[in-house]
Amino acid sequence: MKGQDGAAVLQTAHAGQKPCMNCFSGCFTGENMRLDKFLKVSRLIRRRTIANEACDAGRVLLNDRPAKASATVKAGDVIEIQFGTRSMKVKVLDVRETVKKEEAENLYSII
């Protein structure tokens, strides 16, 4: 499809909203986040660099698949984190850029 100036226009499901960097996946701005950042914001992992290292080591699964730190997380996704011999599985309920410490638990539910 071409716009008025003849340049190609990307058709997405954004319907008037500003497309995000990953618009090919059909997402909307503000409803998704990098995995390493979500792990830090939700306080599942204390620091973003540690979340990055855990993803690189293959200890973080996103929807039952090993995930890179740059993977996109959205509401409804299931994250499994392996801590040594223990494992924690959570379902993402909400994605927000920042939350207070008391509200961090509202971003996920333990499965």
N, C-alpha and C positions, 0 to 999 in steps of 0.2 A: 504494500500500500504506500502511496506517495502523498506527502503533504502539499500545501499550496506552493511552497517554494521549490518543489521537485525533489526534496530530500526524502529518503525512506523514513517512514514512521512505524515504530514498533507497536503492534496491536497487543495489548495485554488486558487482563481482567481488572485493571486499576480503576477504571471508570471515573476519570476526573481527578483521582488522587495522584500525588507525586510518586512515581515509581521508585522503588528501592534499587540498590545495587544488584540484587539478585532477581530482577523482575522476570527472568525466564522461568522461574519456579512458580510464578503466579501469586507471589506474596504481596503484602501491603506494607508500607512504611510504618514502623513502630510495632509491628506484630511479630517480629522475629529478632534473633540476636545470635551472635557467635556463641558457640558452645562454651569456650573457655570463659567468656565474660558472664554468661548465665550462671555457671558454676560458682563464680566469685560473688555476683550480685545476690544470688539465692543463699549464699554462705554454706553451700554444700562442701566447697573447698575454700580454704581460707585466703589463698592468694591466687591471682591470675597466672603467675608464672608456674606455680605448682599444678594448676589445672592444665596448663600447656604441656608440662612434662608428663602428667598422667595420661593425656591423650596420645602423646608421642610414643609412650610405652605400651599402648594398647589396652590400658586398664579402664577405659571409658567406652561404653557401648551406647549408641543412639539408635533406638528402634531395632535392637538385637544385632547391630552391625558395629564393628570397630569404627570409631569416629575420629577425625582430625579436629584440632582445636578450632579450625575455621568453619566447621560444619554449622549450618543454620538450625537453630532451635526455635520451635513454635509451640503454641499451646496444643496439648494432645500428644506430644512426643513422649516416649519413655526413655529415660536415661538410667543406665546401670553403671555404678562405680565400684571397682574392686579395690578394697583396702586390705592388702595382705591376704589373710584367709577369710576375711569377711567380705560381704557384698551388699550394696544398698541399691535398691531399685525404686525410682520415683517417677511419677507422671507429672509433666509440666502443666500447670493450671493457668498460669499467666506469665507474660514476659514484660518486664518493665526495666527501664534504664537504671533507675535508682530506687531503693526502698530503704526504709528505716529497719534497724536490726530486729525490732519486734514484729515487723510485717514480712520479713523474709520467708518465713514458713508458709505464708499464704501463696507463694509462687509455685509450690509443688505439693504433692501428696505422696506419702510413702506407700509403696505397694507391697 
